[in-house]
Amino acid sequence: MAGRIRSESGFSLAEMLIATGLLLVVSSIVTSALMQMTSHQQTIWNRTEMHSGVRGATELLQQEVGQAGRITLPGAVWVSGNAVVVPANPTACVVAQPTLSSVTGMWFDAATNTGTSLTFLDGDNSETVRISALDTAASTVTGCFWHSHVAGVQGVGAPVTVMGAFATGIVPPNPPSTLPNGSTANKLKLYGDINGDGNMVYIEYYCDNGDPGTAGSFNLYRNVMPFNTLAINKPVLTSSMILLSNVHPNPPDAGGVARPCFQYQMNPNPPMIVQGAPFTFVLDVAVTLTVWTQQADPVTHQFQTETKALLNVSPRNVFSAWELASIGYTERIQSTPGTVTALLP
């Protein structure tokens, strides 16, 4: 009977205390490991989000800078009426006003007397003509022609296109450019057929990284609009235009001055005289962005940072225009549209 009572007895108080202590020690070790793992995962997540954001922004910048200055028309265009008639062996160009199937994407600025340079591609009569007037309602252009161009339906009327590139596809800073309100250390301004869809747009990147003179929102904004938007309708910056957040001043260079968001390499000894007008060509753009994580690191309680630099992003279309200007072939170098100039401030 006594043996049966001893076998049915439970743990002693000392045994319970020891078992409970061991359980607490094991639980604390497991809990601590889980908390450390969670902290490390949060660290990795913060850095992954930061890397993803800055990589996406710089890839878009690289693509759009490379496309800057490209000029196209939205669709096929041909001479549809008012054929251009020029006598054989003319001693001077003949002013004519052909009707085109479409004038969408073309421009003429009366204030500066500059307009689209159109290329008429009809065999031996091919030539490039800078228009001197544009009637969008009647779809007519005025120019001085050296060759005749037939009119008709598509496939019969002389094909019309645009060639070359905008000299100021990357709007150069002033100085050395004479174009007012150009790109700056915190604002990159560019335009052209950036998306390759035949529609020209004007894009303004604003790196508001807290440098003197900025609003200090610490965001990189991308403001995009059609190139012929009226200045009064230029969109104001909103949160929907934020391309990258937590953008802060870049580390200082050797001279102790923080590197700007945007730097520009221009043609030697700018400006160049093209068709009697001075032009400055931006041949390379350097982009430097320093980004902080959205949240402080749970281990160090500090914000993690990353500086991403694109040192030599070449706007290939502007570069091609500069090469044409360097050899004196300037008839296909496109001037800055007046609507773009009005959007720069």
Buried (B, 14 or more C-beta within 10 A) or exposed (E): EEEEEEEEEEEEEEEEEEEEEEEEEEEEEEEEEEEEEEBEEBBEEBBEBBBEBBEEBBEBBBEBBBBBBBBBBEEEBBBBBBBBEBEEEEEEBBEBBBBBBBBBBBBBBEEEEBBBBBBBBBEEBEBBBBBBBBEEEEBBBBBBBEBBBBBEEEEEBBBBBBBBBBBBBBBBBBEBBBBEBBBBBBBBBBBBBBBEEEBBBBBBBBBBBBBEEBEEBBBBBBBBBBBBBEEEEBEEBEEEBBBBBBBBBBEEEEEEEBBBBBBBBBBEEBBBEBEEBEBBBBBBBBBBBBBBBBBBBBEEEEBBEBEBEBEEBBBBBBBBBBEBBEEEEBBBBBBBBBBBBBBBE
